Amino acid sequence: MNTEGDIIRIRVENGIEKIILNKPKKKNAITKKMYIDMANILNDLSKDESVHMVVLTGTGDFFTSGNDFSDLFNMDKDSTSSLMEQLTSFKNFIDAIITFPKLLVALVNGPGIGVGTTMLGLFDMVYASDKAYFYTPFSKLGLVAEGCSTYTFPKIMGPNKASNMLYFSYKMDVKEAKECGLVSEIYKDVEEVWTYLRRLNQLSIESIMATKRLVQKWNKETLLKVNKIEVEELINRCGSADLAERLSHFILNKSKL
């Protein structure tokens, strides 16, 4: 059990492991190291026969404000290289989600920005606080959509709503997110969610794992390919002056999210 650092791991009970984004002063913005740590944790837990469910959540008011760009951007050669390293670690994390063979649950305790929204389409269940909202400001930042959202969003919410999210940086409230299928349930009291998730020990784990294998079977290779191509497109953007200017402005105004 690790209860310190930017990523916290806690074994709850009944085969449930909790991963907590623990950087509340920076709205749980995700660094390269955090991506690496989370990918390693998921890959390790995929082989741990005592774990049947992983729950990802955050500390404080935010689920996550997305990528932590604050120490990357002077947009000189080194910062461009740093961004590419960030994107590589990001890709490995998304790959780990796609290939994770156990149940994967997002417990969205507050707003999810960028990857905090896009990765939700890859989770088996998403429970969101009534204070959450979802925001994908790619076009404002000069970036492109990631987290396989170019594939999952149209399938989940339909092409029109997905276009609003992916192209026009639409901010979606939690009620609308549930209506369009991005969120499974909205909660006010998080303990109600944990009470429901603890029902896992009353169910057949063998049955659940077999069904998860079937669910993954049809889309896994496609999702891995989508992730690869999305990240390649992001890397193509690394040298863009438009990207540098927009990200610098975003960093200065991130407190307004």
N, C-alpha and C positions, 0 to 999 in steps of 0.2 A: 504494500500500500504506500503510495506517495501522496503526501498531503501538503507539499510545499512546491513553490515554483509557479511558472506561468501555466503549466498544465498539471492538474491534480487528478490522480487515479484513486478511486475508492471502490472496494468490493462491497456491494450493498448487502445482498442476500439472495438466496434462491437462484444462483447462477447469473446475477445481474452485476455488471461492472459500470461504474459511473465515471465519465471523463468530463472534467470541468475546465473551461477556459477561465483563467484566473488572473486577469489583468484589468481589474475594474477601473483603475484610474485612466486607462487608455481605451475604455469601452471594449475591452477584450479584443483589440486589434491583433491580428495574427502575424507573427514574424516567421521568417524562414525556419528558425529552430523549432518553433511551435508546430509547424507543418511536419517537420522531420519527426519530432517526438510523437505526434498523433499517428502518423503513418506507421511508425515502429510499434506503437501500442496496439493498433488494430491488427497488424500482421502477427504480432505475438499472440494476441487473444484469439485469433482465428485458429490457432493450434492448441488452445487451452480447452480441454474437454469439460472443465468445470464451469465454463462461461457459456451462456446461451443467449444473452442479450447485453448490448452495450447502449448506454444512454449518454448522449452528448448534451451538455448544458453550459451555462455561463454563470459567473459570479457578478452580483451587482445588478444594475438597471438594464444593461445591454446583453443580448445573446452574443453578438459580435458586430463590430463596426467594419469588418472586412479586413483586407490586407493592411498591414502596418507599413506604410510608405515613408514615414516621417524621417527615417535615417537613411533613405536610399537616394533622395532626389536633390542633387545639385545638377543632375543630368550631364555630368562629365563622363569620361570613359569608364571610370570605376563604378559610378552609380548605375550606369547602363548594365554593366556586368553583374552588379548586385541584384538588379531587378530580374535579370535572366536566371540567376541562381534561385531567387524567390519563386519564380515561375516553375522551375524544375521541381523544387520541393513541394510546391502546390500541386503539380501534376501527379506526383507520387502519392500524395495524400488522397486526392480524388480517386486514383486507381485503387488505393486500399479500401475506400468506401465501396467502390463498384464490385470488388472481388470478395468483400467480407461475407463469410458464409453463415453468420449468426444474425439474429434480429438486431436491427439498428434503429434506434429511436432518438429523435431530436426533441428535447424539452426546451422550447424556446422561451426563455424567461424575460425577454425584452426585445427591442428592435433588432432585426437582422439586416445588415447592409452588405451588398455585393455577394461574396461567397456565403455569407450568413443567410442569404435567401436562395441562391442558386443551388447549393448542395442539398437543400431540403427535398428536391425532386428525386434524390437517390436514396432517401431513407424509407424504411418500411412504414413508420408511423411518425407523425409530427404533432406534438401537443404544444400549443402556444398560449402564453399569458394573454389576458385581455388587454394588456398594455403594449403588446407587440405590434410592430408594423414591419413592412417588407419593402426594400428599396434597392433598385439595381441601377446605379447611376453611370452606366458604362459610357453612354454617349456624352455625358457631361464631362467625363474624365478623358475622353479620347481613347478609351479601351474598347475591347470587344467582349461579348458575353462569354462566360466560362462556367465551369462546374457541370458541364453537359446540359446546360439550360437551353441551348439551341435545339436540343432534341427532346428533353423532358417537358419543358414548359408548354409547347404546343400540344403535346399528348395529354398533359394533365388539365390545362385550363382552356384549351382551344386556341386556334391561331390568332383570333382578334385580341383577346386579353393578353396572350403571350407577346404579341407585337408591341402592345403598350408598355409592357415591362422591359422588353429587350431593346427596343429602339428609342423610346421616349422617356426613359428614366422615371417611369410612373411609380409613385409611392402608394403601396396597397395596404389598407388597414386590415386588421386581423379578421374582422367579420367577412370581408370580401375574399380574403385568402381561404377561409373555410368554405365559402360558397363555391369557389372555383376549384376546390380540391387540393390546394397546396397544403392546407392544414387539416389534420384529422379531427381534432377537437380543440375548443377554447376552454381554458381553465381560469378560475379566480383563485382557488386554493390548490397549490401544487401537491399537497398531501393526497388529494383525491386522485391525482394521476398516479402517484406511487402506490396507492391502494390497488388501483386497477392493474398496474404492471406486475405487482407481486402475485397476481393470479397465475403467473407463469408456472409456479410449482404445482398447480392443480391440473395442468394440461400435459399432453404427451409431447415431450421434448423431441422424441424421434420423429413424430408426425410433423412437428413444426419445422425441424431441420430439413426433412424431406421436401416439404412444400417450398421452403426457401430455395432449395437447390433447383426446383422446377421453375420458380419465378425468375431466378437469375439466368437460367439456361438460355432463355430466348433473347435476352438483351445484352448479356455481359460483353460479348465481343464487339457489338455495335457501340456500346457506351465507352469502352476503352478506346476505340477508334475516334469517337467524337471528342473525347478528352484530349487525345493526342493532337488532333487537328485544331481544336480551339486554342490550345497552348502554343502551337506553332504560329497561329495568327497573332496571338498576343506578343510573341517574341518579335514578329515582324514590325510591331508597333514600337518597339523599344527605342529606336533612334529618331522617333518623330518629335519635331519641335512642338507640334500641337499637343502631344501627350505631355511633354515636359511642362508646358505652360499651364495646362488644365490640372495636372496633378499638383503642381505647386500651389495653385489657387485653392484646390480641395483641401490640402494639408493645413493651410492657413485658416480655413473656415470649417474645419471638421467638428468644432464644438457646437455648430449649429444643426448637426444631424438630428 
